Amino acid sequence: MFTKNIKNEIDHRLLANVEYLGWELNGYTLMTTDYAIIKTGGKQYRVREGDTVSVETLPGEVGSDFTFESVLMTSIGGKLSVGSPSVAGAKVVGEIAEHGKAEKVISLRYKNKTRQRVKRGHRQQFTSVRIKSISAK
């Protein structure tokens, strides 16, 4: 009985990974939603409709729409489009949910036997964006 429970737990975790990655299992595609890879703030994010993503600070007020024009890849209706460098005519529209600051990061430089130490803190500003729609022409 103990081994059966472990097997079920492993199968459940594997199934969760398969769903997230959009793989096929026994001929059925487990991810049915469209997704896109966008680039903003020097980083790339994989987004789906309804996701909330924290990105570098964006201009705009809370509640306003923001359009990401730099879309590197889209998968809409099972059709994969890869851009070079971005997909022509593709855009991702999101609503700015909040502006905020991340947790504090402490930076410490220390040299022993010389009484040298420098301690600095930093809080990175971010913007949370709720993805509303993904479209490609």
Backbone torsions as a table, in degrees:
resi	resn	phi	psi	omega
1	MET	NA	-36.5	-178.9
2	PHE	-63.3	-43.3	-179.4
3	THR	-67.8	-32.1	179.0
4	LYS	-65.2	-40.7	178.4
5	ASN	-63.9	-41.6	178.5
6	ILE	-64.2	-41.5	180.0
7	LYS	-62.3	-43.1	178.8
8	ASN	-63.9	-38.8	179.6
9	GLU	-66.3	-41.7	178.5
10	ILE	-64.6	-43.4	178.1
11	ASP	-61.4	-40.4	-179.9
12	HIS	-64.1	-43.2	179.3
13	ARG	-66.9	-38.9	178.4
14	LEU	-64.2	-42.3	178.9
15	LEU	-63.3	-37.9	178.1
16	ALA	-63.7	-42.3	177.8
17	ASN	-65.3	-40.4	179.8
18	VAL	-62.7	-42.4	178.7
19	GLU	-63.4	-41.5	-177.9
20	TYR	-67.0	-40.6	-176.3
21	LEU	-80.7	-15.1	178.1
22	GLY	80.5	25.1	178.9
23	TRP	-74.7	166.5	175.3
24	GLU	-97.1	142.8	179.2
25	LEU	-133.0	116.9	-178.6
26	ASN	56.9	37.1	176.6
27	GLY	85.2	-3.3	179.9
28	TYR	-106.9	131.2	174.8
29	THR	-80.7	123.9	-173.9
30	LEU	-84.2	-25.6	177.8
31	MET	-99.5	117.5	-178.7
32	THR	-104.7	-10.1	-177.3
33	THR	-87.7	153.7	178.2
34	ASP	-79.4	152.4	177.6
35	TYR	-144.3	165.3	179.3
36	ALA	-146.3	157.2	173.3
37	ILE	-112.8	118.8	-178.3
38	ILE	-112.5	158.9	178.0
39	LYS	-122.9	123.8	176.6
40	THR	-152.7	138.8	179.4
41	GLY	65.9	25.7	-179.9
42	GLY	78.4	7.6	179.9
43	LYS	-126.2	160.9	179.2
44	GLN	-114.6	139.0	-178.0
45	TYR	-130.2	140.2	174.5
46	ARG	-98.1	118.7	-173.3
47	VAL	-126.6	150.8	173.3
48	ARG	-128.1	163.3	178.0
49	GLU	-62.6	132.0	-179.9
50	GLY	94.9	-12.9	178.7
51	ASP	-71.3	152.8	171.4
52	THR	-116.0	124.5	-174.0
53	VAL	-122.6	135.5	174.1
54	SER	-95.9	119.9	-177.5
55	VAL	-124.7	175.6	175.3
56	GLU	-59.0	159.3	-175.0
57	THR	-56.5	130.3	179.1
58	LEU	-113.9	149.6	176.1
59	PRO	-74.4	144.0	178.2
60	GLY	133.6	159.7	-179.8
61	GLU	-90.9	159.8	176.3
62	VAL	-64.8	130.2	-179.1
63	GLY	98.4	-12.9	179.5
64	SER	-87.1	159.5	-180.0
65	ASP	-86.8	147.7	175.9
66	PHE	-132.2	134.1	-178.2
67	THR	-107.8	125.5	175.3
68	PHE	-92.1	113.6	-179.2
69	GLU	-89.3	-24.4	-178.1
70	SER	-87.3	83.9	180.0
71	VAL	-105.0	115.3	-175.1
72	LEU	-82.7	-32.2	-177.8
73	MET	-155.9	145.0	175.0
74	THR	-133.2	150.7	171.7
75	SER	-132.7	100.3	-176.9
76	ILE	-121.5	120.4	179.8
77	GLY	63.9	30.5	-179.5
78	GLY	82.4	-2.3	179.4
79	LYS	-97.5	120.7	-177.2
80	LEU	-93.7	127.6	177.0
81	SER	-123.5	121.8	179.4
82	VAL	-112.6	128.8	-178.1
83	GLY	-93.4	164.7	175.0
84	SER	-138.3	89.8	-0.2
85	PRO	-85.9	-19.3	179.7
86	SER	-131.0	159.1	-178.8
87	VAL	-76.1	126.6	-178.3
88	ALA	-69.3	129.0	176.6
89	GLY	81.4	-1.7	-179.4
90	ALA	-88.8	143.5	176.0
91	LYS	-150.8	152.4	177.6
92	VAL	-121.3	126.2	-178.8
93	VAL	-108.1	130.9	178.8
94	GLY	-133.9	159.4	177.4
95	GLU	-107.4	131.7	-179.6
96	ILE	-71.8	117.6	-177.5
97	ALA	-88.6	-42.7	-179.6
98	GLU	-163.6	157.7	169.1
99	HIS	-111.8	143.1	-179.4
100	GLY	-164.4	-173.3	177.3
101	LYS	-121.2	140.8	179.0
102	ALA	-77.4	178.0	177.4
103	GLU	-63.3	154.0	-178.2
104	LYS	-72.3	137.2	175.7
105	VAL	-111.4	128.3	-178.6
106	ILE	-99.0	131.5	176.1
107	SER	-114.9	125.8	-177.2
108	LEU	-131.2	123.2	171.2
109	ARG	-109.1	135.7	-174.5
110	TYR	-143.6	134.0	172.4
111	LYS	-123.0	123.8	-175.3
112	ASN	-74.6	155.2	175.7
113	LYS	67.9	3.7	-178.3
114	THR	-125.2	0.9	-178.4
115	ARG	60.1	31.7	177.6
116	GLN	-101.9	121.6	174.1
117	ARG	-153.6	138.7	178.0
118	VAL	-129.1	121.8	-179.9
119	LYS	-119.7	124.4	180.0
120	ARG	-133.8	148.5	176.0
121	GLY	-118.3	156.0	-179.5
122	HIS	-147.9	137.8	173.6
123	ARG	-123.8	114.9	-177.7
124	GLN	-78.0	134.2	176.7
125	GLN	-82.4	146.3	-179.0
126	PHE	-142.7	167.3	174.1
127	THR	-129.3	128.7	175.3
128	SER	-91.6	128.3	-177.8
129	VAL	-121.9	129.2	174.9
130	ARG	-96.7	119.7	-175.5
131	ILE	-74.4	125.7	-178.4
132	LYS	-99.1	-44.3	-176.9
133	SER	-153.3	152.4	175.9
134	ILE	-125.4	127.1	-179.8
135	SER	-140.4	150.2	176.1
136	ALA	-141.2	142.4	-180.0
137	LYS	-95.4	NA	NA
